[in-house]
Amino acid sequence: MSLLLLSRVAGRNILRHRECPSSVNAYFGSLPGIQKSSEITLKWPVSTLTYYPSVISIRTIFKLPTPFIPSLYRPPSLLSRAREMHEREVRRLLLLCAISAVLVVPAFVVGVVAMILLPQHNPFRKWCEKPIWGNAATGVIILGCLATIAQFGVGRCVKKPSRVRVMSSQ
């Protein structure tokens, strides 16, 4: 049986103190009929215990000192880990999609509406077509900045897994 030691009382993590794992390990050591294969530490508050039901009951084992709440530890299954990985990937792709959608709106306004659809005498179109850096217009500079963010920010996150898949298939 693997025992997980939950040590949260009123939102505080009590197992952070160095003497707490030693007091719990001493408690388990004082009980008759228990063999421990692992000690409880600050980094891993899980201990594997072997007990003999004829000598001691599980209720006696679970009567820990006051601030600790013991429970049986069930390691995450392969299905639950795969589900977590899938949810993380979906959240990442949704974030990338949202960033792309935010970049599309100003690119459409500057590139299509201001430079093509507006009449020649419109002040916004004149501002977008005014050269500011050599012969490059303001609208072209804005579109270049938006495209750079899209290609090197969002595009990199999408292209990297594709590159890994292509390289692994060769």
DSSP file (Angstrom, degrees, kcal/mol; ACC not computed):
  #  RESIDUE AA STRUCTURE BP1 BP2  ACC     N-H-->O    O-->H-N    N-H-->O    O-->H-N    TCO  KAPPA ALPHA  PHI   PSI    X-CA   Y-CA   Z-CA
    1    1 A M              0   0    0      0, 0.0    48,-2.8     0, 0.0     2,-0.5   0.000 360.0 360.0 360.0 132.7    0.0    0.0    0.0
    2    2 A S  E     -A   48   0A   0     71,-0.3    71,-2.3    46,-0.2     2,-0.5  -0.868 360.0-154.1 -99.2 133.1    1.3    3.4   -0.9
    3    3 A L  E     -AB  47  72A   0     44,-3.6    44,-2.5    -2,-0.5     2,-0.5  -0.929   2.7-156.3-113.5 123.4    0.4    6.2    1.5
    4    4 A L  E     -AB  46  71A   0     67,-3.3    67,-2.1    -2,-0.5     2,-0.8  -0.853  11.4-146.4 -96.5 130.2    0.1    9.8    0.5
    5    5 A L  E     - B   0  70A   0     40,-2.6     2,-0.5    -2,-0.5    10,-0.1  -0.847  11.0-165.5-101.4 105.4    0.6   12.3    3.3
    6    6 A L  E     + B   0  69A   0     63,-2.2    63,-3.4    -2,-0.8     7,-0.0  -0.784  10.0 176.8 -88.4 127.8   -1.5   15.4    2.8
    7    7 A S        +     0   0    0     -2,-0.5     7,-2.6    61,-0.2     2,-0.6  -0.181  28.2 127.5-129.4  42.8   -0.3   18.0    5.1
    8    8 A R  E     +C   13   0B   0      5,-0.2     2,-0.5     6,-0.1     5,-0.2  -0.895  26.4 174.2-104.3 122.9   -2.4   21.1    4.4
    9    9 A V  E >  S-C   12   0B   0      3,-1.7     3,-1.7    -2,-0.6    -2,-0.0  -0.989  73.5 -15.8-127.8 121.1   -4.2   22.8    7.3
   10   10 A A  T 3  S-     0   0    0     -2,-0.5    -1,-0.1     1,-0.3     3,-0.1   0.853 127.9 -53.8  54.2  40.6   -6.0   26.1    6.7
   11   11 A G  T 3  S+     0   0    0      1,-0.2     2,-0.3     0, 0.0    -1,-0.3   0.447 112.0 116.8  81.1   0.1   -4.3   26.6    3.3
   12   12 A R  E <   -C    9   0B   0     -3,-1.7    -3,-1.7     2,-0.0     2,-0.9  -0.799  65.4-129.7-103.7 146.1   -0.7   26.2    4.7
   13   13 A N  E >   -C    8   0B   0     -2,-0.3     3,-0.8    -5,-0.2    -5,-0.2  -0.824  25.3-179.4 -93.8 106.8    1.7   23.5    3.7
   14   14 A I  G >  S+     0   0    0     -7,-2.6     3,-1.6    -2,-0.9     6,-0.2   0.756  70.8  73.2 -79.8 -25.2    2.9   22.1    7.0
   15   15 A L  G 3  S+     0   0    0     -8,-0.5    -1,-0.2     1,-0.3    -7,-0.1   0.509  75.3  84.2 -71.3  -1.0    5.3   19.5    5.5
   16   16 A R  G <  S+     0   0    0     -3,-0.8    -1,-0.3     4,-0.1     2,-0.2   0.748  70.2  91.7 -70.8 -23.3    7.7   22.3    4.5
   17   17 A H  S X  S-     0   0    0     -3,-1.6     3,-0.9     1,-0.1    -3,-0.0  -0.514  80.5-132.8 -74.8 141.2    9.2   22.2    8.0
   18   18 A R  T 3> S+     0   0    0      1,-0.2     4,-0.6    -2,-0.2    -1,-0.1   0.774 100.9  55.2 -68.7 -27.2   12.2   19.9    8.3
   19   19 A E  H 3> S+     0   0    0      1,-0.2     4,-2.0     2,-0.1    -1,-0.2   0.684  90.6  76.4 -81.7 -15.2   11.1   18.1   11.4
   20   20 A C  H <> S+     0   0    0     -3,-0.9     4,-2.1     1,-0.2     5,-0.2   0.930  93.6  46.8 -65.3 -47.6    7.7   17.1   10.1
   21   21 A P  H  > S+     0   0    0      0, 0.0     4,-2.7     0, 0.0    19,-0.3   0.898 112.8  51.2 -61.6 -36.5    8.8   14.2    7.9
   22   22 A S  H  X S+     0   0    0     -4,-0.6     4,-2.2     1,-0.2    -2,-0.2   0.874 109.0  50.5 -68.2 -34.8   11.0   12.8   10.7
   23   23 A S  H  X S+     0   0    0     -4,-2.0     4,-1.9     2,-0.2    -1,-0.2   0.892 112.9  45.9 -69.8 -37.1    8.1   12.9   13.1
   24   24 A V  H  X S+     0   0    0     -4,-2.1     4,-2.4     2,-0.2     5,-0.2   0.919 113.1  49.6 -69.3 -42.6    5.8   11.1   10.7
   25   25 A N  H  X S+     0   0    0     -4,-2.7     4,-2.0     1,-0.2    -2,-0.2   0.888 110.9  50.6 -62.5 -37.8    8.6    8.5    9.9
   26   26 A A  H  X S+     0   0    0     -4,-2.2     4,-1.5     2,-0.2    -1,-0.2   0.882 108.4  52.8 -65.9 -37.7    9.1    8.1   13.7
   27   27 A Y  H  X S+     0   0    0     -4,-1.9     4,-0.8     1,-0.2     3,-0.3   0.935 111.3  45.3 -62.4 -46.3    5.3    7.5   14.1
   28   28 A F  H  < S+     0   0    0     -4,-2.4     3,-0.4     1,-0.2    -1,-0.2   0.849 111.2  54.3 -66.3 -32.4    5.3    4.8   11.4
   29   29 A G  H  < S+     0   0    0     -4,-2.0    -1,-0.2     1,-0.2    -2,-0.2   0.794 104.4  55.0 -70.1 -26.9    8.4    3.3   13.0
   30   30 A S  H  < S+     0   0    0     -4,-1.5    -1,-0.2    -3,-0.3    -2,-0.2   0.673  88.3  92.9 -81.1 -15.9    6.8    3.1   16.4
   31   31 A L  S >< S-     0   0    0     -4,-0.8     3,-0.7    -3,-0.4     2,-0.2  -0.595  78.0-125.4 -78.9 136.1    3.8    1.1   15.1
   32   32 A P  T 3  S+     0   0    0      0, 0.0     3,-0.1     0, 0.0    -2,-0.1  -0.536  87.3  26.1 -79.6 147.2    4.1   -2.7   15.3
   33   33 A G  T 3  S+     0   0    0      1,-0.2    19,-1.4    -2,-0.2     2,-0.4   0.696  90.6 119.6  81.1  20.3    3.7   -4.8   12.2
   34   34 A I  E <   -D   51   0C   0     -3,-0.7     2,-0.5    17,-0.2    -1,-0.2  -0.966  40.3-169.1-120.9 134.6    4.7   -2.2    9.6
   35   35 A Q  E     -D   50   0C   0     15,-3.2    15,-2.9    -2,-0.4     2,-0.4  -0.987  11.0-154.9-118.2 127.9    7.5   -2.4    7.2
   36   36 A K  E     -D   49   0C   0     -2,-0.5    13,-0.2    13,-0.2     3,-0.1  -0.846  16.2-177.5-101.6 135.5    8.5    0.8    5.3
   37   37 A S  S    S+     0   0    0     11,-2.5     2,-0.3    -2,-0.4    12,-0.1   0.541  76.0  28.5-103.7 -10.3   10.2    0.6    1.9
   38   38 A S  S    S-     0   0    0     10,-0.8    -1,-0.3     0, 0.0     2,-0.3  -0.996  74.6-129.6-147.9 148.1   10.5    4.3    1.5
   39   39 A E        -     0   0    0     -2,-0.3     2,-0.4     8,-0.1     7,-0.2  -0.643  27.9-112.5 -92.9 151.4   10.8    7.3    3.8
   40   40 A I        +     0   0    0    -19,-0.3     2,-0.2    -2,-0.3   -15,-0.2  -0.719  43.1 177.3 -81.8 130.6    8.7   10.4    3.7
   41   41 A T        -     0   0    0      3,-1.7   -26,-0.0    -2,-0.4     5,-0.0  -0.728  44.6-102.8-125.3 176.0   10.7   13.5    2.6
   42   42 A L  S    S+     0   0    0     -2,-0.2    -1,-0.1     1,-0.2   -27,-0.0   0.863 122.0  43.1 -67.1 -35.9   10.0   17.1    1.9
   43   43 A K  S    S+     0   0    0      1,-0.3    -1,-0.2     2,-0.0    -3,-0.0   0.798 125.0  30.7 -82.1 -28.9   10.2   16.5   -1.8
   44   44 A W        -     0   0    0     -5,-0.1    -3,-1.7     2,-0.0     2,-1.0  -0.813  62.4-175.5-134.3  91.6    8.2   13.3   -2.0
   45   45 A P        +     0   0    0      0, 0.0   -40,-2.6     0, 0.0     2,-0.4  -0.098  54.7 103.2 -82.7  40.8    5.5   13.0    0.7
   46   46 A V  E     -A    4   0A   0     -2,-1.0     2,-0.4    -7,-0.2   -42,-0.2  -0.982  47.2-175.4-124.3 132.5    4.6    9.4   -0.3
   47   47 A S  E     -A    3   0A   0    -44,-2.5   -44,-3.6    -2,-0.4     2,-0.6  -0.978  20.5-137.2-127.4 141.1    5.7    6.3    1.6
   48   48 A T  E     -A    2   0A   0     -2,-0.4   -11,-2.5   -46,-0.3   -10,-0.8  -0.875  28.1-172.7 -98.4 120.8    5.1    2.7    0.7
   49   49 A L  E     -D   36   0C   0    -48,-2.8     2,-0.5    -2,-0.6   -13,-0.2  -0.887  17.5-160.8-115.9 143.0    4.1    0.7    3.7
   50   50 A T  E     +D   35   0C   0    -15,-2.9   -15,-3.2    -2,-0.4     2,-0.3  -0.993  22.5 176.6-117.5 125.3    3.6   -3.1    4.1
   51   51 A Y  E     -D   34   0C   0     -2,-0.5   -17,-0.2   -17,-0.2   -18,-0.1  -0.903  30.2-128.7-130.0 158.3    1.5   -4.0    7.1
   52   52 A Y    >>  -     0   0    0    -19,-1.4     4,-2.3    -2,-0.3     3,-1.9  -0.923  12.6-152.7-107.3 113.2    0.1   -7.3    8.5
   53   53 A P  T 34 S+     0   0    0      0, 0.0    -1,-0.1     0, 0.0     5,-0.0   0.742  93.9  61.8 -60.8 -23.2   -3.6   -7.1    9.2
   54   54 A S  T 34 S+     0   0    0      1,-0.1     3,-0.1   -21,-0.1   -21,-0.0   0.766 114.9  33.2 -73.0 -22.0   -3.4   -9.6   12.0
   55   55 A V  T <4 S+     0   0    0     -3,-1.9     2,-0.3     1,-0.3    -1,-0.1   0.832 130.3  10.2 -98.6 -42.1   -1.1   -7.3   13.9
   56   56 A I     <  -     0   0    0     -4,-2.3    -1,-0.3   -23,-0.2     2,-0.2  -0.980  67.2-132.7-142.9 148.6   -2.4   -3.8   13.1
   57   57 A S     >  -     0   0    0     -2,-0.3     4,-1.6    -3,-0.1     3,-0.3  -0.620  26.0-115.8-101.3 163.3   -5.4   -2.3   11.2
   58   58 A I  H  > S+     0   0    0      1,-0.2     4,-2.1    -2,-0.2     5,-0.1   0.816 114.8  60.3 -65.9 -30.5   -5.5    0.3    8.6
   59   59 A R  H  4 S+     0   0    0      1,-0.2     4,-0.4     2,-0.2    -1,-0.2   0.872 103.2  50.7 -65.7 -35.8   -7.4    2.6   10.9
   60   60 A T  H >4 S+     0   0    0     -3,-0.3     3,-1.0     1,-0.2    -1,-0.2   0.896 109.9  50.1 -67.0 -39.4   -4.5    2.5   13.4
   61   61 A I  H 3< S+     0   0    0     -4,-1.6    -2,-0.2     1,-0.2    -1,-0.2   0.893 107.9  53.7 -64.6 -38.5   -2.1    3.4   10.6
   62   62 A F  T 3< S+     0   0    0     -4,-2.1     2,-1.7     1,-0.2    -1,-0.2   0.475  81.6  95.8 -79.3  -1.0   -4.3    6.3    9.5
   63   63 A K    <   +     0   0    0     -3,-1.0    -1,-0.2    -4,-0.4     3,-0.1  -0.582  58.8 163.9 -87.5  75.9   -4.4    7.8   13.0
   64   64 A L        -     0   0    0     -2,-1.7    -2,-0.1     4,-0.2   -40,-0.0  -0.381  48.2 -72.1 -85.6 167.0   -1.5   10.3   12.4
   65   65 A P    >   -     0   0    0      0, 0.0     3,-1.6     0, 0.0    -1,-0.2  -0.190  65.1 -88.3 -55.6 159.4   -0.7   13.3   14.5
   66   66 A T  T 3  S+     0   0    0      1,-0.3    -2,-0.1    -3,-0.1     0, 0.0   0.767 117.2  49.5 -49.2 -52.3   -3.2   16.1   14.2
   67   67 A P  T 3  S+     0   0    0      0, 0.0     2,-0.3     0, 0.0    -1,-0.3   0.640  96.6  84.3 -73.1  -7.3   -2.0   18.3   11.3
   68   68 A F    <   -     0   0    0     -3,-1.6   -61,-0.2   -61,-0.1    -4,-0.2  -0.728  55.5-165.6-101.9 142.3   -1.6   15.4    8.8
   69   69 A I  E     -B    6   0A   0    -63,-3.4   -63,-2.2    -2,-0.3     2,-0.1  -0.934  15.2-157.5-122.6 104.6   -4.3   13.8    6.7
   70   70 A P  E     +B    5   0A   0      0, 0.0     2,-0.3     0, 0.0   -65,-0.2  -0.487  17.3 166.9 -82.7 154.1   -3.2   10.5    5.2
   71   71 A S  E     -B    4   0A   0    -67,-2.1   -67,-3.3    -2,-0.1     2,-0.3  -0.972  42.6 -88.3-154.3 162.8   -4.8    8.9    2.2
   72   72 A L  E     -B    3   0A   0     -2,-0.3     2,-0.6   -69,-0.2   -69,-0.2  -0.582  41.9-132.8 -75.9 136.6   -4.0    6.1   -0.2
   73   73 A Y        -     0   0    0    -71,-2.3   -71,-0.3    -2,-0.3    -1,-0.1  -0.799  21.4-174.7 -95.2 123.8   -1.9    7.2   -3.1
   74   74 A R        -     0   0    0     -2,-0.6     3,-0.1     3,-0.0    -2,-0.0  -0.962  24.2-132.7-115.8 113.6   -2.9    6.1   -6.6
   75   75 A P        -     0   0    0      0, 0.0     2,-0.0     0, 0.0    -2,-0.0  -0.283  37.2 -88.9 -63.4 151.3   -0.4    7.1   -9.2
   76   76 A P        -     0   0    0      0, 0.0     2,-0.0     0, 0.0     0, 0.0  -0.338  45.6-123.9 -63.1 138.6   -1.9    8.7  -12.3
   77   77 A S     >  -     0   0    0      1,-0.1     4,-2.2    -3,-0.1     5,-0.2  -0.287  21.3-108.4 -78.0 167.3   -2.9    6.3  -15.0
   78   78 A L  H  > S+     0   0    0      1,-0.2     4,-2.3     2,-0.2     5,-0.2   0.880 120.2  53.2 -62.8 -37.9   -1.6    6.4  -18.5
   79   79 A L  H  > S+     0   0    0      2,-0.2     4,-2.3     1,-0.2    -1,-0.2   0.908 108.9  47.7 -65.0 -42.7   -5.0    7.6  -19.7
   80   80 A S  H  > S+     0   0    0      2,-0.2     4,-2.2     1,-0.2    -2,-0.2   0.886 112.6  49.2 -68.6 -36.8   -5.1   10.5  -17.2
   81   81 A R  H  X S+     0   0    0     -4,-2.2     4,-2.3     2,-0.2    -2,-0.2   0.903 111.6  49.2 -66.5 -39.4   -1.6   11.5  -18.1
   82   82 A A  H  X S+     0   0    0     -4,-2.3     4,-2.3     1,-0.2    -2,-0.2   0.888 110.2  51.6 -65.4 -37.8   -2.5   11.4  -21.8
   83   83 A R  H  X S+     0   0    0     -4,-2.3     4,-2.6     2,-0.2    -2,-0.2   0.909 109.6  49.4 -64.7 -41.9   -5.6   13.5  -21.1
   84   84 A E  H  X S+     0   0    0     -4,-2.2     4,-2.3     2,-0.2    -2,-0.2   0.916 111.5  48.8 -63.0 -42.9   -3.6   16.1  -19.3
   85   85 A M  H  X S+     0   0    0     -4,-2.3     4,-2.2     1,-0.2    -2,-0.2   0.902 111.9  49.5 -63.5 -40.1   -1.1   16.3  -22.1
   86   86 A H  H  X S+     0   0    0     -4,-2.3     4,-2.4     2,-0.2    -2,-0.2   0.915 111.1  48.7 -65.1 -43.3   -3.9   16.6  -24.6
   87   87 A E  H  X S+     0   0    0     -4,-2.6     4,-2.4     2,-0.2    -2,-0.2   0.885 111.0  50.9 -63.8 -39.0   -5.6   19.4  -22.6
   88   88 A R  H  X S+     0   0    0     -4,-2.3     4,-2.1     2,-0.2    -1,-0.2   0.911 111.4  48.0 -64.2 -42.2   -2.3   21.2  -22.3
   89   89 A E  H  X S+     0   0    0     -4,-2.2     4,-2.5     2,-0.2    -2,-0.2   0.895 111.1  50.3 -65.9 -40.3   -1.8   21.0  -26.1
   90   90 A V  H  X S+     0   0    0     -4,-2.4     4,-2.5     2,-0.2    -2,-0.2   0.913 110.5  49.7 -64.7 -42.0   -5.3   22.2  -26.8
   91   91 A R  H  X S+     0   0    0     -4,-2.4     4,-2.1     2,-0.2    -2,-0.2   0.904 111.2  49.8 -62.1 -40.4   -4.8   25.2  -24.5
   92   92 A R  H  X S+     0   0    0     -4,-2.1     4,-2.2     2,-0.2    -2,-0.2   0.923 112.0  47.0 -64.4 -44.4   -1.5   26.0  -26.2
   93   93 A L  H  X S+     0   0    0     -4,-2.5     4,-2.4     1,-0.2    -2,-0.2   0.871 110.8  52.3 -67.2 -35.9   -3.1   25.8  -29.7
   94   94 A L  H  X S+     0   0    0     -4,-2.5     4,-2.4     2,-0.2    -1,-0.2   0.888 109.0  50.5 -65.4 -38.0   -6.1   28.0  -28.5
   95   95 A L  H  X S+     0   0    0     -4,-2.1     4,-2.4     2,-0.2    -2,-0.2   0.925 111.3  47.8 -63.8 -44.3   -3.7   30.6  -27.2
   96   96 A L  H  X S+     0   0    0     -4,-2.2     4,-2.3     1,-0.2    -2,-0.2   0.892 111.7  50.6 -63.5 -39.0   -1.8   30.6  -30.6
   97   97 A C  H  X S+     0   0    0     -4,-2.4     4,-2.4     2,-0.2    -1,-0.2   0.897 110.3  49.6 -65.1 -40.7   -5.1   30.9  -32.4
   98   98 A A  H  X S+     0   0    0     -4,-2.4     4,-2.2     2,-0.2    -2,-0.2   0.906 110.5  49.7 -65.3 -41.8   -6.2   33.8  -30.2
   99   99 A I  H  X S+     0   0    0     -4,-2.4     4,-1.9     1,-0.2    -2,-0.2   0.916 111.3  49.8 -63.2 -42.0   -2.8   35.6  -30.8
  100  100 A S  H  X S+     0   0    0     -4,-2.3     4,-1.8     1,-0.2    -2,-0.2   0.907 109.7  50.9 -62.5 -41.3   -3.2   35.0  -34.6
  101  101 A A  H  X S+     0   0    0     -4,-2.4     4,-1.2     1,-0.2    -1,-0.2   0.880 108.9  51.2 -64.9 -36.9   -6.8   36.4  -34.5
  102  102 A V  H  < S+     0   0    0     -4,-2.2    -1,-0.2     1,-0.2    -2,-0.2   0.865 112.4  46.8 -67.2 -35.2   -5.5   39.5  -32.6
  103  103 A L  H  X S+     0   0    0     -4,-1.9     4,-1.3     1,-0.2    -2,-0.2   0.773 105.2  60.8 -76.9 -25.8   -2.8   40.1  -35.3
  104  104 A V  H  X S+     0   0    0     -4,-1.8     4,-2.7     2,-0.2     5,-0.2   0.878  95.6  60.7 -69.6 -38.1   -5.2   39.6  -38.2
  105  105 A V  H  X S+     0   0    0     -4,-1.2     4,-2.4     1,-0.2     5,-0.2   0.946 109.3  38.4 -61.3 -53.6   -7.5   42.5  -37.3
  106  106 A P  H  > S+     0   0    0      0, 0.0     4,-2.7     0, 0.0     5,-0.3   0.872 115.6  54.6 -67.4 -31.8   -5.0   45.3  -37.6
  107  107 A A  H  X S+     0   0    0     -4,-1.3     4,-2.7     2,-0.2     5,-0.4   0.911 110.8  45.6 -65.0 -40.0   -3.3   43.6  -40.6
  108  108 A F  H  X>S+     0   0    0     -4,-2.7     4,-2.0     3,-0.2     5,-2.0   0.920 113.6  49.2 -66.7 -43.6   -6.7   43.5  -42.4
  109  109 A V  I  <>S+     0   0    0     -4,-2.4     5,-2.7    -5,-0.2     6,-0.2   0.934 121.2  34.1 -63.1 -46.2   -7.5   47.1  -41.5
  110  110 A V  I  <>S+     0   0    0     -4,-2.7     5,-0.8     3,-0.2    -2,-0.2   0.932 125.4  39.5 -75.7 -46.2   -4.1   48.5  -42.6
  111  111 A G  I  <5S+     0   0    0     -4,-2.7    -3,-0.2    -5,-0.3    -2,-0.2   0.874 132.1  15.4 -77.7 -38.1   -3.5   46.2  -45.6
  112  112 A V  I  X>S+     0   0    0     -4,-2.0     5,-1.9    -5,-0.4     4,-1.5   0.877 129.8  38.3-102.9 -54.6   -6.9   45.9  -47.1
  113  113 A V  I  4XS+     0   0    0     -5,-2.0     5,-2.0     3,-0.2    -3,-0.2   0.963 124.3  35.7 -67.1 -52.1   -9.2   48.6  -45.8
  114  114 A A  I  4<S+     0   0    0     -5,-2.7    -1,-0.2    -6,-0.2    -3,-0.2   0.879 125.8  36.5 -73.1 -38.1   -6.7   51.5  -45.7
  115  115 A M  I  4<S+     0   0    0     -5,-0.8    -1,-0.2    -6,-0.2    -2,-0.2   0.653 134.0  14.8 -93.4 -15.2   -4.6   50.7  -48.7
  116  116 A I  I  <5S+     0   0    0     -4,-1.5    -3,-0.2     3,-0.0    -2,-0.1   0.726 124.3  41.0-123.2 -50.5   -7.3   49.4  -51.1
  117  117 A L  I   <S+     0   0    0     -5,-1.9    -3,-0.2    -4,-0.1    -4,-0.2   0.803  93.5  83.3 -81.7 -30.3  -10.8   50.1  -50.1
  118  118 A L  S   <S-     0   0    0     -5,-2.0    -4,-0.0    -6,-0.2     0, 0.0  -0.415  88.0-102.0 -73.8 150.1  -10.6   53.7  -48.8
  119  119 A P    >   -     0   0    0      0, 0.0     3,-1.5     0, 0.0     6,-0.2  -0.251  32.9-106.6 -67.9 161.9  -10.8   56.5  -51.4
  120  120 A Q  T 3  S+     0   0    0      1,-0.3    -2,-0.1     5,-0.1     6,-0.0   0.793 116.6  52.4 -60.7 -31.4   -7.6   58.3  -52.4
  121  121 A H  T 3  S+     0   0    0      4,-0.1    -1,-0.3     5,-0.0    -3,-0.0   0.418  78.3 120.1 -90.1   2.3   -8.3   61.5  -50.5
  122  122 A N    <>  -     0   0    0     -3,-1.5     4,-2.2     1,-0.1     5,-0.2  -0.474  63.2-138.0 -68.3 134.4   -9.0   59.7  -47.1
  123  123 A P  H  > S+     0   0    0      0, 0.0     4,-2.4     0, 0.0     5,-0.1   0.855 102.4  53.0 -64.2 -34.8   -6.5   60.9  -44.4
  124  124 A F  H  > S+     0   0    0      2,-0.2     4,-2.3     1,-0.2     5,-0.1   0.911 110.6  47.1 -67.7 -39.6   -6.0   57.4  -43.0
  125  125 A R  H  > S+     0   0    0      2,-0.2     4,-1.9     1,-0.2    -1,-0.2   0.906 111.8  50.7 -66.4 -40.1   -5.1   56.1  -46.4
  126  126 A K  H  X S+     0   0    0     -4,-2.2     4,-0.7     1,-0.2    -2,-0.2   0.909 110.8  49.4 -62.7 -40.8   -2.8   59.0  -47.0
  127  127 A W  H >< S+     0   0    0     -4,-2.4     3,-0.7     1,-0.2    11,-0.4   0.913 111.6  48.5 -65.1 -41.2   -1.1   58.3  -43.6
  128  128 A C  H 3< S+     0   0    0     -4,-2.3    11,-3.0     1,-0.2    12,-0.4   0.805 114.5  45.7 -68.3 -29.1   -0.7   54.6  -44.5
  129  129 A E  H 3< S+     0   0    0     -4,-1.9    -1,-0.2     8,-0.2    -2,-0.2   0.466  85.4 111.0 -94.0  -1.7    0.8   55.4  -47.9
  130  130 A K  S << S-     0   0    0     -4,-0.7     8,-1.6    -3,-0.7     2,-0.3  -0.592  72.6-123.6 -74.7 126.2    3.2   58.1  -46.7
  131  131 A P  E     +E  137   0D   0      0, 0.0     6,-0.3     0, 0.0     3,-0.1  -0.520  40.4 162.3 -71.0 132.4    6.8   57.0  -46.9
  132  132 A I  E     +     0   0D   0      4,-2.4     2,-0.4    -2,-0.3     5,-0.2   0.586  66.9  39.4-122.9 -21.0    8.6   57.1  -43.6
  133  133 A W  E >  S-E  136   0D   0      3,-1.5     3,-2.0     0, 0.0     2,-0.4  -0.844 126.6 -56.7-135.3  98.4   11.7   54.9  -44.1
  134  134 A G  T 3  S-     0   0    0     -2,-0.4     0, 0.0     1,-0.3     0, 0.0  -0.581 116.2 -28.2  66.7-122.0   13.3   55.2  -47.4
  135  135 A N  T 3  S+     0   0    0     -2,-0.4     2,-0.4    -3,-0.1    -1,-0.3   0.297 109.7 116.0-105.6   7.2   10.5   54.4  -49.9
  136  136 A A  E <   -E  133   0D   0     -3,-2.0    -4,-2.4     1,-0.1    -3,-1.5  -0.643  61.3-133.9 -82.9 129.4    8.6   52.1  -47.5
  137  137 A A  E  >  -E  131   0D   0     -2,-0.4     4,-2.1    -6,-0.3    -8,-0.2  -0.327  20.4-110.7 -79.1 163.0    5.2   53.4  -46.6
  138  138 A T  H  > S+     0   0    0     -8,-1.6     4,-2.4   -11,-0.4    -9,-0.2   0.896 118.7  52.3 -59.1 -43.0    3.8   53.4  -43.0
  139  139 A G  H  > S+     0   0    0    -11,-3.0     4,-2.6     1,-0.2    -1,-0.2   0.874 108.4  50.6 -63.0 -38.1    1.3   50.7  -43.8
  140  140 A V  H  > S+     0   0    0    -12,-0.4     4,-2.3     2,-0.2    -1,-0.2   0.895 110.4  49.5 -67.5 -39.7    4.0   48.4  -45.2
  141  141 A I  H  X S+     0   0    0     -4,-2.1     4,-2.2     2,-0.2    -2,-0.2   0.920 112.1  48.3 -64.0 -43.3    6.1   48.9  -42.1
  142  142 A I  H  X S+     0   0    0     -4,-2.4     4,-2.4     1,-0.2    -2,-0.2   0.930 112.6  48.0 -63.0 -45.3    3.1   48.1  -39.9
  143  143 A L  H  X S+     0   0    0     -4,-2.6     4,-2.5     1,-0.2    -1,-0.2   0.873 110.1  53.3 -63.7 -36.3    2.3   45.0  -41.9
  144  144 A G  H  X S+     0   0    0     -4,-2.3     4,-2.1     2,-0.2    -1,-0.2   0.905 109.6  47.7 -64.4 -40.9    6.0   44.0  -41.7
  145  145 A C  H  X S+     0   0    0     -4,-2.2     4,-2.1     2,-0.2    -2,-0.2   0.926 113.7  46.9 -65.5 -44.5    6.0   44.2  -38.0
  146  146 A L  H  X S+     0   0    0     -4,-2.4     4,-2.2     1,-0.2    -2,-0.2   0.894 112.7  49.8 -64.5 -39.3    2.7   42.2  -37.7
  147  147 A A  H  X S+     0   0    0     -4,-2.5     4,-2.9     2,-0.2     5,-0.2   0.871 108.5  53.1 -67.8 -35.9    4.0   39.6  -40.1
  148  148 A T  H  X S+     0   0    0     -4,-2.1     4,-2.7     2,-0.2     5,-0.4   0.928 109.9  47.5 -64.1 -44.6    7.3   39.3  -38.1
  149  149 A I  H  X>S+     0   0    0     -4,-2.1     4,-1.8     1,-0.2     5,-1.0   0.923 115.1  46.6 -61.7 -43.3    5.4   38.7  -34.9
  150  150 A A  I  <>S+     0   0    0     -4,-2.2     5,-3.1     3,-0.2    -2,-0.2   0.921 117.2  41.8 -66.4 -43.4    3.2   36.1  -36.6
  151  151 A Q  I  <5S+     0   0    0     -4,-2.9     5,-0.4     3,-0.2    -2,-0.2   0.934 125.2  31.5 -72.4 -46.2    6.0   34.3  -38.3
  152  152 A F  I  <5S+     0   0    0     -4,-2.7    -3,-0.2    -5,-0.2    -1,-0.2   0.682 129.5  35.3 -90.0 -17.0    8.5   34.2  -35.5
  153  153 A G  I  X5S+     0   0    0     -4,-1.8     4,-1.0    -5,-0.4    -3,-0.2   0.882 133.4  15.7 -94.5 -69.9    6.1   34.1  -32.6
  154  154 A V  I  ><S+     0   0    0     -5,-1.0     4,-1.2    -4,-0.2     3,-0.3   0.918 126.8  53.4 -74.1 -45.1    3.1   32.0  -33.5
  155  155 A G  H  ><S+     0   0    0     -5,-3.1     4,-2.8     1,-0.2     5,-0.2   0.848 103.6  56.8 -62.1 -35.7    4.6   30.3  -36.6
  156  156 A R  H  > S+     0   0    0     -5,-0.4     4,-2.0     1,-0.2    -1,-0.2   0.897 104.7  52.1 -63.0 -40.3    7.6   29.0  -34.7
  157  157 A C  H  < S+     0   0    0     -4,-1.0    -1,-0.2    -3,-0.3    -2,-0.2   0.800 115.9  41.2 -66.9 -28.3    5.4   27.2  -32.2
  158  158 A V  H  X S+     0   0    0     -4,-1.2     4,-0.9    -3,-0.2    -2,-0.2   0.844 115.6  48.5 -86.0 -36.7    3.6   25.5  -35.1
  159  159 A K  H  X S+     0   0    0     -4,-2.8     4,-2.6     1,-0.2     5,-0.2   0.798  98.1  68.4 -76.5 -28.9    6.6   24.8  -37.3
  160  160 A K  H  X S+     0   0    0     -4,-2.0     4,-2.1     1,-0.2    -1,-0.2   0.935 101.7  43.9 -61.4 -49.7    8.8   23.2  -34.6
  161  161 A P  H  > S+     0   0    0      0, 0.0     4,-2.3     0, 0.0    -1,-0.2   0.881 113.9  53.0 -62.7 -34.1    6.7   20.0  -34.0
  162  162 A S  H  X S+     0   0    0     -4,-0.9     4,-2.3     2,-0.2    -2,-0.2   0.917 108.6  49.1 -64.9 -42.1    6.4   19.7  -37.8
  163  163 A R  H  X S+     0   0    0     -4,-2.6     4,-2.5     1,-0.2    -1,-0.2   0.895 110.4  51.1 -63.2 -40.5   10.1   19.9  -38.3
  164  164 A V  H  X S+     0   0    0     -4,-2.1     4,-2.1     2,-0.2    -1,-0.2   0.912 110.5  48.7 -64.0 -42.2   10.6   17.3  -35.6
  165  165 A R  H  X S+     0   0    0     -4,-2.3     4,-1.3     2,-0.2    -2,-0.2   0.907 112.5  48.0 -65.2 -41.3    8.2   14.9  -37.2
  166  166 A V  H  X S+     0   0    0     -4,-2.3     4,-0.7     1,-0.2     3,-0.3   0.921 113.3  47.7 -65.5 -43.3    9.8   15.4  -40.7
  167  167 A M  H >< S+     0   0    0     -4,-2.5     3,-0.5     1,-0.2    -1,-0.2   0.856 110.8  51.3 -67.7 -34.3   13.3   14.8  -39.2
  168  168 A S  H 3< S+     0   0    0     -4,-2.1    -1,-0.2     1,-0.2    -2,-0.2   0.754 105.2  56.5 -76.0 -22.0   12.2   11.7  -37.3
  169  169 A S  H 3<        0   0    0     -4,-1.3    -1,-0.2    -3,-0.3    -2,-0.2   0.639 360.0 360.0 -82.9 -12.8   10.6   10.1  -40.4
  170  170 A Q    <<        0   0    0     -4,-0.7    -1,-0.2    -3,-0.5    -2,-0.2   0.468 360.0 360.0 -86.2 360.0   13.9   10.3  -42.4
